[in-house]
């Protein structure tokens, strides 16, 4: 009997946890559908859920058609090169890249790649610097004014400066990365550096004094102290900063791509706005929802990573 009661209770909890989000989504879609009919813009009526779903399908079809064109393009090259080699065995074939317009999914991949690189650069700088600030009050006192000065700066202010510096410094006849990619990644790094740095410093400075005494008793060296005492104790705060930084970095990237017209989802949104066709609003809404879903997925990914590296497996993480 207790087992049955437990199973019924667990099933009820799972059902409730599944139904509440679904209910919220249904209410949102209903309100969206009703309100969209009453909003007229210069491009026509504001798109409802059905129009957005239709354009999502169109974008998927366009991606498939573009991939088919690319495959056909490379197949023709291979056939021409094979025929040329048959005539002249000393011929060194070259493969030209397909220059078709990037699809919606190409833009998604570009943005994901850029934000990942920018976030990793910021994390590699912010976590060690935050540990130093947390362990040394003098270091924190020296760096804190710079943090407070640079933290509020908008990405729209950083972007022109970063663009000019990258154009002046990153000069190469055969660059490994495009300047637009470097500009976007550096802008993301500058803007998502601070939450990780501040939270890491707070987490390190808040370590329980008993743990610090254990380190002294065991006479741990500086590196062992950081790895065995500081890092495990500070992981919750560090990951709070990382999750905040990743969310900020994702928002910053979309704004930077729109302003600088760098490849990515931001450029897709701006191009559709400039296009001004009757389907543009629906396509923009597809991009907006995609940006939100990707942001949510990135946050959940960081949460899963935190669960894997956290020493307290029983902690409730949200």
C-alpha positions in Angstrom: 0.0 0.0 0.0 2.7 2.6 0.8 4.5 1.6 -2.4 1.3 2.3 -4.4 0.8 5.6 -2.6 4.3 6.6 -3.4 3.9 5.7 -7.1 0.7 7.6 -7.4 2.3 10.6 -5.7 5.3 10.5 -8.0 3.1 10.2 -11.1 1.0 13.1 -9.9 4.1 15.3 -9.4 5.5 14.4 -12.8 2.2 15.1 -14.5 1.9 18.4 -12.8 5.4 19.4 -13.7 4.7 18.5 -17.3 1.2 20.1 -17.5 2.1 23.5 -16.0 4.7 24.5 -18.6 2.4 23.1 -21.4 -0.5 25.2 -20.0 1.7 28.3 -19.9 2.7 27.8 -23.5 -0.9 27.2 -24.7 -2.0 30.4 -22.9 0.9 32.3 -24.6 0.0 31.0 -28.0 -3.7 31.8 -27.6 -3.0 35.4 -26.5 -0.5 35.8 -29.3 -3.0 34.5 -31.9 -5.7 36.9 -30.7 -3.5 40.0 -30.3 -1.7 39.5 -33.6 -5.0 39.9 -35.6 -5.4 43.4 -34.1 -1.9 44.7 -34.9 -1.4 46.2 -38.4 2.1 47.3 -39.5 3.6 48.8 -42.6 4.3 45.2 -43.7 0.8 43.9 -43.0 -0.7 42.2 -40.1 1.5 41.0 -37.3 2.1 37.3 -37.8 0.4 34.8 -35.6 1.6 31.3 -34.6 0.3 29.6 -37.8 2.1 32.1 -40.1 5.3 31.8 -38.1 5.1 28.0 -38.3 4.6 28.2 -42.0 7.7 30.3 -42.5 9.7 28.0 -40.3 8.9 25.2 -42.7 9.9 27.4 -45.6 13.2 28.2 -44.0 13.8 24.4 -43.6 13.0 23.8 -47.2 15.3 26.7 -48.3 18.1 25.1 -46.3 17.6 21.8 -48.0 17.4 23.3 -51.5 20.7 25.3 -50.8 22.4 22.1 -49.6 21.3 20.3 -52.8 22.8 23.2 -54.9 26.0 23.0 -53.0 26.3 19.2 -53.4 25.6 19.5 -57.1 28.2 22.3 -57.4 30.9 20.1 -55.8 29.9 17.1 -57.9 30.3 19.1 -61.1 33.8 20.2 -59.9 34.8 16.7 -59.2 33.7 15.5 -62.6 35.5 18.3 -64.4 38.7 17.7 -62.4 38.5 14.0 -63.0 38.2 14.6 -66.8 41.0 17.1 -66.7 43.3 14.7 -64.8 42.5 12.0 -67.3 43.8 14.2 -70.1 46.7 15.6 -68.1 47.9 13.5 -65.1 50.2 16.3 -64.0 47.2 18.7 -63.5 46.7 19.8 -59.8 43.0 20.2 -59.3 41.6 23.0 -57.1 38.3 22.9 -55.3 36.4 26.2 -55.2 34.1 26.9 -52.3 30.4 27.2 -52.9 29.4 30.9 -52.7 25.7 30.6 -52.3 23.9 32.8 -49.7 24.0 31.4 -46.2 20.7 29.8 -45.1 19.0 30.3 -41.8 20.6 27.3 -40.3 24.1 28.4 -41.5 23.5 31.7 -39.7 22.5 29.8 -36.5 25.8 27.8 -36.7 27.8 31.0 -37.2 26.3 32.6 -34.2 26.7 29.5 -32.0 30.4 29.2 -33.0 31.1 32.9 -32.4 29.4 33.0 -29.0 31.2 29.9 -27.9 34.6 31.3 -28.8 33.9 34.6 -27.2 32.5 33.0 -24.0 35.5 30.7 -23.7 38.0 33.6 -24.1 36.1 35.5 -21.4 36.0 32.5 -19.1 39.7 31.7 -19.4 40.4 35.3 -18.3 37.7 35.9 -15.8 37.9 32.7 -13.7 41.7 32.9 -12.8 41.4 36.7 -12.3 38.4 36.2 -10.1 40.2 33.6 -8.0 43.1 36.1 -7.5 40.7 38.8 -6.5 38.9 36.5 -4.1 42.2 35.3 -2.5 43.8 38.7 -2.3 41.9 41.7 -0.9 44.6 44.0 -2.3 44.2 42.6 -5.8 40.4 43.1 -5.6 40.8 46.7 -4.3 43.1 47.4 -7.2 41.0 45.8 -10.0 37.5 46.7 -8.7 37.5 50.3 -10.0 38.2 49.0 -13.5 35.5 46.4 -13.2 32.9 49.0 -12.1 34.1 51.3 -14.9 33.9 48.8 -17.8 31.1 46.6 -16.6 28.2 48.9 -17.6 29.6 49.7 -21.1 27.2 48.7 -23.8 28.2 46.4 -26.6 27.1 49.1 -29.1 29.9 51.3 -27.6 32.5 48.6 -27.7 31.8 47.5 -31.3 33.2 50.5 -33.2 36.4 50.4 -31.1 36.8 46.7 -31.5 36.2 46.9 -35.2 38.9 49.6 -35.7 41.4 47.8 -33.6 40.8 44.4 -35.3 41.1 46.1 -38.7 44.4 47.7 -37.7 46.0 44.8 -35.9 44.6 41.7 -37.7 46.2 42.1 -41.1 47.0 39.1 -43.2 47.0 38.0 -46.8 45.6 34.6 -45.9 43.7 35.1 -42.6 42.7 32.0 -40.6 39.6 33.7 -39.4 37.5 36.5 -40.9 37.6 40.0 -39.4 33.9 39.9 -38.8 34.2 36.8 -36.7 37.1 38.2 -34.7 35.2 41.5 -34.1 32.1 39.7 -32.9 33.9 37.2 -30.7 36.0 40.0 -29.0 32.9 42.1 -28.4 31.2 39.1 -26.8 34.2 38.5 -24.6 34.4 42.1 -23.4 30.7 42.2 -22.4 30.4 38.7 -20.8 33.7 38.9 -18.8 32.3 40.7 -15.8 29.6 38.5 -14.3 32.0 35.5 -14.1 34.8 37.6 -12.7 32.6 39.1 -10.0 30.8 35.9 -9.0 34.1 34.0 -8.9 35.7 36.6 -6.6 32.7 36.6 -4.3 32.6 32.8 -4.2 36.3 32.5 -3.4 36.2 35.2 -0.7 33.2 33.5 0.9 34.9 30.1 1.5 34.2 28.6 5.0 36.9 29.5 7.4 37.0 25.8 8.6 38.1 24.8 5.0 40.8 27.4 5.1 42.0 26.1 8.4 42.1 22.5 7.0 44.3 23.8 4.2 46.7 25.4 6.7 46.8 22.2 8.8 47.6 20.1 5.8 50.1 22.7 4.6 48.9 22.7 1.1 50.8 24.7 -1.5 49.2 27.6 -3.4 48.3 25.4 -6.4 47.0 22.5 -4.3 45.0 25.0 -2.1 43.3 26.4 -5.2 42.6 23.0 -6.7 41.5 21.1 -3.6 39.9 23.8 -1.5 39.1 27.0 -3.5 37.7 25.5 -6.7 35.4 22.9 -5.2 34.0 25.3 -2.7 33.5 28.1 -5.3 31.9 26.1 -8.1 28.3 27.2 -7.4 29.2 30.9 -7.6 31.5 30.4 -10.5 28.8 28.6 -12.5 26.3 31.3 -11.6 28.7 33.8 -13.2 29.3 31.6 -16.2 25.6 31.1 -16.8 25.0 34.9 -16.5 27.9 35.6 -18.8 26.8 33.1 -21.5 23.3 34.6 -21.5 24.7 38.1 -21.8 27.1 37.0 -24.5 24.3 35.5 -26.5 22.3 38.8 -26.3 25.4 40.9 -27.1 26.2 38.8 -30.1 22.8 39.3 -31.8 23.0 43.0 -31.3 26.6 43.2 -32.6 25.7 41.2 -35.7 22.8 43.5 -36.4 24.8 46.7 -36.0 28.0 45.6 -37.8 26.2 43.4 -40.4 28.4 40.5 -39.4 27.2 37.0 -40.4 24.8 35.3 -37.9 21.3 35.4 -36.7 21.5 39.1 -36.0 22.2 39.8 -39.7 19.4 37.5 -40.7 17.0 39.6 -38.6 18.2 42.9 -40.0 18.2 41.6 -43.6 14.6 40.4 -43.2 13.6 43.8 -41.7 15.3 45.6 -44.7 13.7 43.2 -47.1 10.2 44.4 -46.2 8.3 41.6 -47.8 4.9 40.3 -46.5 6.7 37.3 -45.0 9.5 39.2 -43.3 7.7 39.7 -40.0 7.0 36.0 -39.7 10.6 35.1 -40.6 11.8 37.6 -38.0 9.5 36.0 -35.4 11.0 32.6 -36.3 14.5 34.0 -35.6 13.3 35.6 -32.3 11.9 32.3 -31.1 15.0 30.5 -32.2 17.2 33.0 -30.4 15.2 32.4 -27.2 15.2 28.6 -27.5 19.0 28.6 -28.1 19.6 30.8 -25.1 17.5 28.5 -23.0 19.4 25.4 -24.3 22.7 27.0 -23.6 21.7 27.8 -20.0 20.5 24.2 -19.5 23.8 22.9 -21.0 25.7 25.0 -18.4 23.5 23.6 -15.7 24.2 20.0 -16.7 27.9 20.8 -16.7 27.6 22.3 -13.3 25.9 19.1 -12.0 28.7 17.0 -13.4 31.6 18.9 -11.8 29.9 19.9 -8.5 31.0 18.0 -5.5 27.5 18.3 -3.9 25.4 16.0 -6.1 22.4 16.5 -3.8 22.2 20.3 -4.3 19.1 21.6 -6.0 20.2 23.4 -9.2 17.7 25.4 -11.3 
